[in-house]
Amino acid sequence: MVLRCVGHLHQLLYRNASRIPRQRGKAVYSGASEVWNEIKKKLQAFPGGSVDLIKKESGIAVLTINNPDRMNAFSGTMMLELQDHVTQLEAWTNGKGLIVTGAAGTFCSGSDLNAVRALSNSEDGIKMCMFMQDTLTRLLRLPLISVALVEGRALGGGAEVTTACDFRLMALASEIQFVHKQIGLVPGWGGAARLVRIVGSENALKLLSSAQKVNASYAEQIGLSDGVLSPLETLDTTLAQAEKWLSDFTGGPSPVIQAVKKVVVSGRELPLQDALRMERDIFGSVWGGPANLEALALKFKHK
Ligand SMILES: CC[C@@H](C(=O)O)C(=O)SCCNC(=O)CCNC(=O)[C@H](O)C(C)(C)COP(=O)(O)OP(=O)(O)OC[C@H]1O[C@@H](n2cnc3c(N)ncnc32)[C@H](O)[C@@H]1OP(=O)(O)O
């Protein structure tokens, strides 16, 4: 029964789905809008917390998962806010980078368990799962170089959110933990598929089957984390350190940085011929552009 339900719902939601991300990195899931509206109505019934977005002149945005009374667990309305912010960021032409963080010194403890208990029938659970899977897929495909700034704990769906960023930076005492098995679940927000691509299937299997706490040094060892932040070493806050780390990759005009991310997304997600075609199209969007012509005029030397 459940599998038939999943299949039917999946078919409904994605029947015309184009697997090829559009240039703006947005999954094209046409059709089934009435199903999406139904899911949104259900999530609306679970209020609490917020997801806050600040877009800076520098082209760096900061997205904060903000529900500290619940260890930044995602309420239903927070899931809706996350999707709205992702839609906004897909259209941010001046954007270059994104930092995803949690409020009050911790990252996120997954779904709000009060909502989980209320959505415990299979169809509602699948609908919430598909909503977050689609939102996090679009988050990872944003034409922005993204980094999850992990402080405190990132558990369950919170651990899955970290995998929906290009990179992860972890504070010294922070932990990422895929706790799903301990509550009789597996990842449902796309975290397993992305984890395999980040750390390989063997390490992914170990993390999911053991539900072990992954500290900053082990995460760096297996490639889950790209650096450890310690505010003790500098006067900078962890956010300032993350912005400084990200600045190594976001120097230059936003159209060029966005093109860089798009060609990598295509290379990662598309079959070779489609990726080559997409790369050609993206190359064409920057060839002869202001940044290209200016560099040629300056006779730029790569010292
Ligand atoms: C696809 C995955 C997705 C899903 O299936 O929908 C999920 O993510 S399922 C949820 C997975 N997450 C968890 O199971 C985490 C549960 N929480 C904990 O293990 C602990 O709270 C903690 C995160 C390890 C922190 O422990 P501690 O430091 O001891 O603090 P408290 O436990 O007292 O938490 C403070 C406060 O926050 C509430 N809280 C914490 N996590 C959640 C949550 N996920 N949903 C709802 N509420 C949460 C906790 O109940 C406390 O509130 P009060 O009880 O009112 O004091």
PDBQT file of the ligand as one rigid body, heavy atoms in Angstrom, charges set to zero:
ROOT
HETATM    1  C1  LIG A 401      14.066  13.238   7.317  1.00  0.00    +0.000 C 
HETATM    2  C2  LIG A 401      14.493  13.445   8.720  1.00  0.00    +0.000 C 
HETATM    3  C3  LIG A 401      13.492  14.211   9.521  1.00  0.00    +0.000 C 
HETATM    4  C4  LIG A 401      12.198  13.524   9.476  1.00  0.00    +0.000 C 
HETATM    5  O1  LIG A 401      12.178  12.302   9.526  1.00  0.00    +0.000 OA
HETATM    6  O2  LIG A 401      11.220  14.270   9.369  1.00  0.00    +0.000 OA
HETATM    7  C5  LIG A 401      13.983  14.454  10.921  1.00  0.00    +0.000 C 
HETATM    8  O3  LIG A 401      14.869  15.251  11.075  1.00  0.00    +0.000 OA
HETATM    9  S1  LIG A 401      13.265  13.657  12.258  1.00  0.00    +0.000 SA
HETATM   10  C6  LIG A 401      13.967  14.547  13.716  1.00  0.00    +0.000 C 
HETATM   11  C7  LIG A 401      15.397  14.194  13.955  1.00  0.00    +0.000 C 
HETATM   12  N1  LIG A 401      15.920  14.940  15.095  1.00  0.00    +0.000 N 
HETATM   13  C8  LIG A 401      15.958  14.429  16.339  1.00  0.00    +0.000 C 
HETATM   14  O4  LIG A 401      15.556  13.317  16.582  1.00  0.00    +0.000 OA
HETATM   15  C9  LIG A 401      16.556  15.331  17.405  1.00  0.00    +0.000 C 
HETATM   16  C10 LIG A 401      15.764  15.218  18.687  1.00  0.00    +0.000 C 
HETATM   17  N2  LIG A 401      16.365  16.071  19.712  1.00  0.00    +0.000 N 
HETATM   18  C11 LIG A 401      17.459  15.676  20.437  1.00  0.00    +0.000 C 
HETATM   19  O5  LIG A 401      18.016  14.617  20.262  1.00  0.00    +0.000 OA
HETATM   20  C12 LIG A 401      17.958  16.666  21.465  1.00  0.00    +0.000 C 
HETATM   21  O6  LIG A 401      16.982  17.665  21.644  1.00  0.00    +0.000 OA
HETATM   22  C13 LIG A 401      19.270  17.373  21.044  1.00  0.00    +0.000 C 
HETATM   23  C14 LIG A 401      19.102  18.033  19.693  1.00  0.00    +0.000 C 
HETATM   24  C15 LIG A 401      20.408  16.366  21.012  1.00  0.00    +0.000 C 
HETATM   25  C16 LIG A 401      19.577  18.463  22.091  1.00  0.00    +0.000 C 
HETATM   26  O7  LIG A 401      19.542  17.878  23.376  1.00  0.00    +0.000 OA
HETATM   27  P1  LIG A 401      19.685  18.831  24.641  1.00  0.00    +0.000 P 
HETATM   28  O8  LIG A 401      20.882  19.689  24.479  1.00  0.00    +0.000 OA
HETATM   29  O9  LIG A 401      19.555  17.962  25.832  1.00  0.00    +0.000 OA
HETATM   30  O10 LIG A 401      18.455  19.812  24.583  1.00  0.00    +0.000 OA
HETATM   31  P2  LIG A 401      16.914  19.400  24.717  1.00  0.00    +0.000 P 
HETATM   32  O11 LIG A 401      16.703  18.004  24.275  1.00  0.00    +0.000 OA
HETATM   33  O12 LIG A 401      16.423  19.775  26.071  1.00  0.00    +0.000 OA
HETATM   34  O13 LIG A 401      16.274  20.348  23.617  1.00  0.00    +0.000 OA
HETATM   35  C17 LIG A 401      15.914  21.687  23.932  1.00  0.00    +0.000 C 
HETATM   36  C18 LIG A 401      14.485  21.850  23.493  1.00  0.00    +0.000 C 
HETATM   37  O14 LIG A 401      14.448  21.657  22.062  1.00  0.00    +0.000 OA
HETATM   38  C19 LIG A 401      13.459  20.672  21.761  1.00  0.00    +0.000 C 
HETATM   39  N3  LIG A 401      13.849  19.962  20.544  1.00  0.00    +0.000 N 
HETATM   40  C20 LIG A 401      15.077  19.533  20.223  1.00  0.00    +0.000 A 
HETATM   41  N4  LIG A 401      15.062  18.914  19.012  1.00  0.00    +0.000 NA
HETATM   42  C21 LIG A 401      13.762  18.977  18.585  1.00  0.00    +0.000 A 
HETATM   43  C22 LIG A 401      13.076  18.522  17.402  1.00  0.00    +0.000 A 
HETATM   44  N5  LIG A 401      13.733  17.891  16.398  1.00  0.00    +0.000 N 
HETATM   45  N6  LIG A 401      11.741  18.732  17.305  1.00  0.00    +0.000 NA
HETATM   46  C23 LIG A 401      11.065  19.388  18.313  1.00  0.00    +0.000 A 
HETATM   47  N7  LIG A 401      11.654  19.853  19.458  1.00  0.00    +0.000 NA
HETATM   48  C24 LIG A 401      12.982  19.642  19.574  1.00  0.00    +0.000 A 
HETATM   49  C25 LIG A 401      13.431  19.776  22.987  1.00  0.00    +0.000 C 
HETATM   50  O15 LIG A 401      12.213  19.065  23.009  1.00  0.00    +0.000 OA
HETATM   51  C26 LIG A 401      13.552  20.798  24.087  1.00  0.00    +0.000 C 
HETATM   52  O16 LIG A 401      12.314  21.438  24.234  1.00  0.00    +0.000 OA
HETATM   53  P3  LIG A 401      11.520  21.250  25.593  1.00  0.00    +0.000 P 
HETATM   54  O17 LIG A 401      11.268  19.757  25.688  1.00  0.00    +0.000 OA
HETATM   55  O18 LIG A 401      10.262  22.042  25.437  1.00  0.00    +0.000 OA
HETATM   56  O19 LIG A 401      12.445  21.761  26.662  1.00  0.00    +0.000 OA
ENDROOT
TORSDOF 0
